[in-house]
Amino acid sequence: MTQEVLMYITLFIALGYIIKKFFLPKTLFSSKKNKQHGCGSSNCGCN
């Protein structure tokens, strides 16, 4: 019983990771803090 519960938890975590990594757009998980890399004040699109 416990082994089955742990197996399903691991399966859901793995599927969630795969869906997040490959199927969802990266813009859903990025914040505005990560977009400024010291490139300057202009939004040149270098990153």
HELIX and SHEET records of a PDB file:
HELIX    1   1 THR A    2  PHE A   22  1                                  21    
HELIX    2   2 LYS A   26  LEU A   28  5                                   3    
HELIX    3   3 LYS A   32  LYS A   35  5                                   4    
END                                                                             
